[in-house]
């Protein structure tokens, strides 16, 4: 497999796994994964993908680090305040595994740039925190035949599913963004910091399983959990023939940005 001695030592715990082995580790080393959103979910995802040896990690975010991020966005430190998140994350990835190639995409993902960005990656991680971005990532991946992991957290709860071409997509389940005042954001309703790590590590695991082609992915099912009671559930999903992007008669044939719903949450 042409590993260096350092790589054999670094990835030894993968290589001795029958389900991974040297062939699987080489696939990981050659893989390219985009982490869209380097926040609560993207932080653990990026760290574990780097530790696993994913050869190329893309980081897409438009934000800078602020004090409220540090409660859950573990890739950013106090010394990173006001630093661009992709730069902060790139520093930690390089320190963890200097073999990883890092691609920084500073700015918002939008209908004009997303197809070109995702074209260079094998798997996409949706670590964003707003509905327009989540639906945009879904639509771009569906229309361009890309696999991705959806993740969402709020308060004590998390949910995740994996899309691969031909299976249930995010719009099959949710259709369109919810109406105004239906769902608050984390900044309005709060979020337990550790659940970002719980969900992010699941998303990273899905990416690795997809890369090595082993294990059962979260396709056609949604994994949910409530960390307050530590209950996990699974919802079986089916592709929706009326889905606006992947159904029998799709109405979404080009990329557009859904409107962001605003929630006036009363405390």
BAFIRO-438475 format. One line per 8 residues: number of its first residue (from 0); their letters; for each residue x negated, y negated, z of N, C-alpha, C. Coordinates in pm, whole numbers, plus 50000, padded with zeros to 5 digits. Example, Ala and Ser with C-alpha at 12.3 -4.5 7.8 and 13.67 -1.06 7.14 Angstrom:
BEGIN
0 = as = 48681/50569/50780/48770/50450/50780/48680/50330/50780  48715/50225/50708/48633/50106/50714/48710/49997/50787;
% end
This chain:
BEGIN
0 = xxxxxxxx = 49919/50121/50000/50000/50000/50000/49915/49873/50000  49782/49890/50003/49690/49777/49998/49707/49681/50115  49734/49733/50234/49738/49649/50353/49596/49622/50401  49577/49503/50458/49451/49476/50526/49455/49542/50663  49339/49551/50726/49335/49609/50861/49420/49527/50958  49416/49395/50942/49497/49309/51030/49645/49333/51008  49686/49352/50882/49827/49377/50854/49873/49512/50908  49788/49612/50896/49822/49743/50952/49845/49733/51102;
8 = xxxxxxxx = 49760/49656/51170/49777/49641/51315/49899/49556/51346  49918/49447/51274/50029/49356/51300/50164/49425/51281  50177/49503/51174/50306/49562/51140/50315/49711/51177  50227/49755/51265/50219/49899/51297/50350/49954/51350  50423/49873/51429/50548/49924/51487/50656/49940/51382  50647/49867/51273/50736/49890/51158/50690/50012/51079  50561/50018/51053/50508/50121/50965/50532/50261/51020  50531/50275/51154/50553/50408/51210/50701/50445/51216;
16 = xxxxxxxx = 50789/50352/51188/50931/50384/51179/50958/50460/51050  51018/50576/51059/51046/50655/50940/51134/50579/50841  51226/50499/50897/51320/50426/50810/51255/50306/50740  51141/50264/50788/51070/50152/50725/50945/50204/50655  50846/50247/50733/50725/50302/50674/50645/50198/50597  50534/50239/50538/50453/50145/50460/50526/50090/50338  50611/50173/50276/50685/50125/50158/50781/50014/50196  50853/50034/50306/50947/49931/50351/50876/49804/50393;
24 = xxxxxxxx = 50763/49819/50462/50689/49700/50503/50637/49623/50383  50596/49694/50281/50550/49625/50160/50665/49547/50096  50787/49606/50099/50904/49533/50047/50928/49405/50128  50913/49415/50260/50930/49298/50345/50825/49192/50311  50701/49236/50295/50594/49142/50263/50613/49073/50128  50684/49138/50038/50706/49081/49905/50837/49004/49894  50918/49005/50001/51051/48946/49995/51048/48795/50010  51156/48733/49961/51175/48588/49971/51314/48563/50031;
32 = xxxxxxxx = 51318/48496/50146/51443/48469/50215/51457/48320/50241  51574/48266/50211/51604/48125/50238/51685/48114/50366  51639/48032/50458/51713/48001/50581/51775/47863/50563  51906/47860/50543/51978/47735/50522/52030/47685/50656  51966/47582/50708/51998/47532/50841/51899/47585/50943  51809/47498/50990/51706/47542/51084/51743/47493/51224  51864/47536/51268/51914/47496/51397/51928/47614/51490  52045/47625/51555/52066/47730/51653/52052/47869/51596;
40 = xxxxxxxx = 52111/47894/51480/52101/48025/51416/51970/48039/51338  51936/47937/51263/51818/47945/51180/51688/47960/51258  51685/47909/51382/51563/47919/51464/51522/48063/51491  51608/48145/51552/51568/48285/51574/51552/48363/51445  51634/48331/51345/51621/48399/51216/51481/48377/51159  51439/48251/51153/51309/48219/51094/51195/48284/51172  51203/48283/51303/51097/48341/51385/51087/48492/51364  51201/48561/51362/51196/48706/51346/51162/48747/51204;
48 = xxxxxxxx = 51202/48671/51106/51161/48703/50969/51011/48684/50952  50959/48577/51013/50814/48554/51007/50739/48665/51079  50788/48703/51196/50722/48810/51272/50724/48941/51195  50833/48966/51122/50845/49089/51044/50755/49090/50923  50708/48972/50881/50617/48965/50768/50682/48932/50636  50804/48876/50639/50867/48834/50514/50772/48740/50441  50741/48772/50317/50634/48703/50248/50656/48557/50221  50781/48521/50187/50814/48383/50158/50942/48347/50232;
56 = xxxxxxxx = 50935/48243/50313/51051/48194/50386/51077/48050/50343  51198/48027/50293/51241/47892/50259/51318/47832/50375  51295/47704/50400/51363/47633/50508/51436/47513/50448  51569/47511/50464/51649/47402/50408/51724/47332/50519  51699/47204/50536/51768/47126/50639/51742/46978/50612  51836/46894/50652/51821/46750/50632/51800/46674/50763  51799/46748/50875/51805/46684/51005/51667/46672/51070  51660/46590/51173/51542/46580/51257/51577/46635/51395;
64 = xxxxxxxx = 51476/46670/51470/51495/46729/51603/51538/46621/51702  51648/46647/51777/51684/46558/51887/51698/46637/52015  51712/46566/52125/51708/46630/52256/51818/46734/52274  51935/46711/52217/52044/46807/52235/52017/46939/52165  51929/46941/52066/51896/47064/51994/51821/47164/52081  51744/47115/52176/51647/47199/52246/51711/47303/52337  51839/47290/52365/51909/47386/52450/51928/47520/52381  51916/47525/52248/51943/47650/52175/51854/47669/52053;
72 = xxxxxxxx = 51795/47564/51999/51718/47574/51875/51572/47599/51911  51542/47727/51938/51418/47764/52007/51292/47749/51923  51306/47721/51796/51187/47702/51713/51132/47560/51729  51211/47472/51791/51170/47332/51811/51137/47308/51958  51029/47231/51982/50983/47203/52117/51004/47054/52150  50988/47020/52277/51005/46880/52319/50911/46787/52241  50793/46835/52211/50696/46754/52136/50738/46730/51992  50843/46800/51946/50889/46785/51808/51001/46683/51792;
80 = xxxxxxxx = 51041/46616/51899/51150/46520/51890/51124/46418/51779  51228/46394/51699/51226/46302/51585/51147/46355/51466  51096/46476/51475/51027/46537/51362/51127/46608/51274  51104/46610/51144/51194/46680/51054/51197/46829/51090  51316/46886/51096/51330/47024/51141/51253/47123/51054  51250/47102/50924/51179/47198/50840/51028/47192/50867  50977/47074/50899/50835/47062/50932/50805/47126/51068  50893/47101/51165/50876/47161/51297/50879/47313/51288;
88 = xxxxxxxx = 50975/47366/51213/50987/47511/51199/50868/47568/51123  50822/47499/51021/50707/47546/50944/50583/47559/51031  50566/47465/51123/50450/47471/51213/50454/47599/51298  50571/47633/51351/50582/47750/51438/50565/47880/51358  50620/47882/51238/50606/48002/51154/50459/48025/51120  50389/47920/51083/50247/47932/51049/50165/47979/51168  50202/47930/51287/50129/47971/51407/50156/48117/51440  50278/48162/51414/50316/48300/51444/50257/48397/51343;
96 = xxxxxxxx = 50265/48362/51214/50216/48453/51110/50163/48371/50993  50034/48348/50989/49975/48265/50883/49984/48326/50744  50023/48454/50733/50036/48516/50602/50163/48473/50528  50259/48413/50601/50387/48377/50541/50373/48250/50458  50425/48256/50336/50434/48135/50253/50563/48063/50290  50553/47933/50316/50668/47854/50358/50703/47753/50249  50831/47751/50214/50881/47651/50119/50978/47560/50193  50951/47432/50192/51036/47336/50263/51130/47265/50165;
104 = xxxxxxxx = 51258/47270/50196/51360/47201/50117/51424/47096/50207  51368/46976/50204/51420/46869/50288/51540/46804/50219  51650/46798/50290/51770/46737/50234/51889/46829/50243  52006/46776/50208/52128/46854/50211/52135/46948/50091  52187/47068/50113/52226/47152/50001/52353/47094/49943  52356/47078/49813/52473/47018/49749/52502/47089/49617  52616/47060/49554/52651/47131/49431/52548/47116/49319  52470/47008/49323/52373/46984/49216/52243/47062/49235;
112 = xxxxxxxx = 52204/47089/49360/52072/47150/49380/52074/47294/49429  52187/47343/49480/52185/47471/49549/52155/47588/49457  52210/47587/49337/52186/47701/49246/52038/47714/49213  51972/47602/49190/51830/47606/49160/51747/47651/49278  51789/47613/49398/51714/47652/49517/51728/47800/49545  51851/47853/49546/51870/47993/49583/51819/48089/49477  51797/48040/49355/51750/48129/49248/51614/48190/49279  51538/48124/49366/51404/48173/49398/51398/48266/49517;
120 = xxxxxxxx = 51514/48312/49566/51516/48394/49687/51598/48522/49666  51561/48624/49744/51630/48753/49737/51751/48758/49828  51748/48683/49937/51855/48688/50037/51867/48550/50100  51990/48512/50132/52017/48380/50188/52076/48396/50328  52028/48317/50422/52084/48312/50556/52163/48182/50570  52293/48194/50598/52374/48075/50626/52368/48048/50776  52285/47951/50811/52275/47909/50950/52330/47769/50969  52415/47724/50876/52469/47588/50882/52579/47579/50986;
128 = xxxxxxxx = 52616/47455/51018/52713/47432/51125/52837/47355/51079  52866/47357/50949/52984/47285/50901/53048/47363/50786  53178/47347/50774/53253/47425/50675/53217/47393/50530  53198/47268/50491/53161/47243/50351/53035/47318/50308  52934/47320/50395/52810/47391/50361/52832/47540/50354  52912/47595/50445/52937/47739/50446/53010/47782/50319  53111/47709/50279/53183/47745/50157/53095/47723/50033  53012/47619/50035/52922/47595/49922/52822/47708/49908;
136 = xxxxxxxx = 52762/47752/50019/52667/47864/50013/52737/47989/49961  52856/48016/50011/52931/48132/49963/52953/48125/49813  53005/48011/49767/53038/47998/49624/52914/48010/49538  52805/47946/49581/52681/47952/49503/52629/48094/49496  52636/48168/49606/52587/48306/49608/52676/48397/49524  52807/48378/49534/52899/48460/49454/52876/48434/49305  52870/48308/49266/52857/48274/49124/52720/48310/49067  52620/48323/49154/52484/48353/49108/52436/48492/49148;
144 = xxxxxxxx = 52528/48573/49202/52495/48712/49233/52390/48728/49341  52397/48645/49445/52300/48651/49555/52366/48704/49682  52293/48786/49756/52341/48836/49885/52311/48733/49993  52402/48725/50093/52378/48632/50203/52445/48680/50330  52398/48624/50442/52456/48651/50574/52524/48526/50624  52652/48537/50657/52726/48427/50720/52717/48440/50871  52702/48328/50938/52705/48327/51084/52773/48203/51135  52847/48216/51244/52912/48102/51306/52923/48122/51456;
152 = xxxxxxxx = 52901/48015/51533/52910/48022/51679/52988/47902/51731  53051/47921/51847/53122/47813/51915/53151/47859/52058  53126/47772/52153/53147/47802/52295/53071/47929/52335  53142/48040/52358/53079/48166/52396/53093/48272/52287  53137/48233/52170/53174/48330/52067/53089/48319/51942  53076/48432/51874/53002/48436/51748/53067/48531/51651  53041/48509/51523/53091/48599/51419/52991/48602/51305  52982/48716/51238/52891/48730/51126/52938/48837/51030;
160 = xxxxxxxx = 52910/48818/50904/52937/48916/50799/52830/48901/50693  52812/49004/50614/52713/49002/50506/52784/49019/50373  52747/48936/50279/52803/48946/50143/52698/49003/50049  52738/49101/49971/52660/49146/49856/52754/49147/49736  52702/49125/49617/52789/49115/49499/52887/49232/49487  53013/49196/49464/53118/49296/49448/53194/49327/49574  53147/49274/49688/53214/49298/49815/53285/49172/49865  53348/49183/49982/53426/49074/50038/53338/48951/50062;
168 = xxxxxxxx = 53383/48836/50014/53308/48712/50035/53375/48628/50144  53311/48520/50180/53360/48433/50287/53496/48374/50250  53514/48338/50124/53643/48281/50082/53754/48386/50076  53717/48512/50056/53818/48618/50062/53888/48617/50197  53811/48584/50300/53862/48588/50438/53926/48456/50478  53859/48345/50447/53902/48216/50501/53962/48121/50397  53946/48148/50271/54009/48066/50167/53948/47929/50153  53993/47837/50235/53946/47699/50229/53919/47649/50370;
176 = xxxxxxxx = 53855/47533/50378/53825/47475/50509/53953/47452/50587  53949/47468/50720/54069/47448/50801/54113/47302/50800  54239/47275/50832/54287/47137/50835/54228/47058/50951  54243/46929/50944/54196/46840/51050/54252/46882/51185  54166/46875/51287/54201/46906/51427/54223/47055/51453  54190/47142/51358/54209/47285/51380/54093/47348/51454  53970/47306/51422/53850/47368/51482/53753/47258/51522  53714/47251/51649/53614/47154/51691/53473/47200/51654;
184 = xxxxxxxx = 53380/47109/51658/53239/47144/51634/53172/47177/51767  53049/47228/51758/52975/47259/51881/52949/47132/51963  52928/47019/51896/52903/46895/51968/53026/46846/52042  53144/46892/51998/53268/46853/52064/53313/46954/52169  53295/47082/52140/53347/47186/52228/53240/47254/52311  53112/47237/52273/53003/47300/52345/52972/47439/52292  52852/47487/52326/52811/47621/52285/52706/47670/52384  52718/47795/52428/52617/47855/52513/52493/47881/52429;
192 = xxxxxxxx = 52380/47825/52470/52261/47830/52387/52218/47969/52348  52227/48064/52440/52175/48198/52414/52252/48274/52308  52379/48236/52282/52453/48312/52180/52400/48282/52041  52333/48167/52024/52268/48141/51896/52160/48244/51871  52087/48280/51976/51985/48384/51963/52047/48520/51936  52158/48551/52004/52225/48679/51983/52266/48696/51838  52327/48592/51782/52378/48603/51644/52265/48591/51542  52170/48501/51569/52061/48483/51474/51978/48608/51456;
200 = xxxxxxxx = 51955/48683/51564/51876/48806/51549/51953/48911/51470  52086/48910/51481/52166/49001/51398/52152/48964/51251  52157/48835/51221/52142/48791/51083/52004/48827/51027  51901/48810/51108/51766/48847/51064/51757/48996/51037  51823/49077/51121/51823/49221/51102/51894/49261/50974  52004/49193/50944/52076/49219/50819/51986/49190/50698  51912/49080/50706/51821/49045/50596/51716/49153/50576  51658/49201/50685/51553/49302/50675/51610/49434/50621;
208 = xxxxxxxx = 51728/49473/50669/51791/49596/50618/51820/49585/50469  51865/49466/50426/51891/49446/50283/51761/49459/50203  51655/49400/50254/51527/49403/50184/51474/49545/50167  51481/49625/50273/51425/49761/50265/51526/49861/50208  51650/49819/50193/51752/49907/50136/51790/50023/50226  51788/49999/50356/51820/50105/50453/51923/50053/50553  52001/50147/50609/52098/50111/50711/52229/50064/50652  52325/50043/50737/52458/49998/50696/52472/49849/50721;
216 = xxxxxxxx = 52494/49774/50616/52509/49630/50627/52650/49594/50674  52665/49470/50718/52795/49419/50759/52875/49371/50637  52881/49453/50535/52964/49422/50419/53103/49477/50443  53201/49400/50399/53343/49437/50413/53383/49456/50560  53313/49388/50648/53351/49388/50790/53289/49267/50858  53360/49218/50959/53316/49103/51037/53286/49148/51179  53164/49122/51225/53127/49150/51362/53155/49026/51446  53228/49043/51555/53260/48931/51643/53219/48966/51785;
224 = xxxxxxxx = 53190/48864/51864/53163/48889/52005/53202/48769/52090  53236/48797/52214/53258/48696/52316/53158/48724/52427  53059/48640/52440/52951/48664/52535/52994/48640/52679  53100/48562/52700/53146/48536/52835/53193/48665/52902  53266/48745/52825/53311/48876/52875/53225/48991/52822  53130/48957/52734/53042/49052/52666/53124/49162/52599  53216/49117/52514/53296/49206/52432/53256/49191/52286  53236/49304/52219/53206/49304/52076/53321/49370/52001;
232 = xxxxxxxx = 53351/49317/51883/53457/49374/51801/53415/49378/51656  53488/49455/51578/53462/49465/51436/53594/49463/51360  53601/49377/51260/53721/49365/51179/53688/49413/51039  53762/49513/50991/53743/49561/50855/53802/49462/50756  53729/49435/50650/53771/49336/50551/53786/49402/50414  53868/49342/50331/53884/49388/50194/53873/49269/50100  53812/49292/49986/53804/49186/49886/53945/49142/49847  53964/49012/49836/54095/48954/49808/54109/48928/49659;
240 = xxxxxxxx = 54203/48996/49597/54222/48978/49452/54263/48836/49417  54316/48761/49515/54355/48622/49494/54248/48524/49542  54130/48573/49575/54022/48485/49621/53993/48380/49515  53982/48254/49555/53961/48147/49455/53826/48150/49385  53729/48229/49437/53598/48231/49371/53562/48368/49315  53607/48478/49378/53569/48610/49328/53689/48697/49293  53809/48639/49296/53930/48715/49268/53951/48742/49119  54068/48796/49088/54100/48834/48950/54109/48714/48858;
248 = xxxxxxxx = 54159/48602/48912/54174/48480/48832/54114/48363/48911  53983/48356/48918/53919/48253/49002/53947/48112/48952  53970/48023/49047/53989/47881/49014/53863/47801/49041  53770/47859/49116/53642/47794/49141/53539/47856/49046  53506/47783/48943/53411/47832/48843/53286/47744/48836  53290/47633/48906/53172/47548/48919/53164/47500/49063  53044/47463/49105/53022/47431/49244/53070/47290/49280  53149/47285/49387/53195/47159/49442/53187/47167/49594;
256 = xxxxxxxx = 53192/47052/49659/53181/47047/49805/53319/47026/49865  53360/47118/49953/53485/47100/50024/53475/46980/50118  53589/46920/50149/53590/46807/50241/53569/46857/50383  53490/46785/50461/53465/46821/50600/53585/46783/50685  53651/46881/50750/53762/46845/50841/53709/46777/50965  53785/46680/51014/53748/46605/51133/53839/46647/51247  53780/46673/51361/53857/46717/51477/53844/46615/51589  53956/46556/51628/53957/46461/51740/53992/46539/51867;
264 = xxx = 53894/46615/51917/53918/46699/52033/53933/46615/52159  54042/46636/52228/54067/46564/52354/54017/46648/52470  53935/46588/52553/53882/46659/52669/53987/46658/52781;
% end
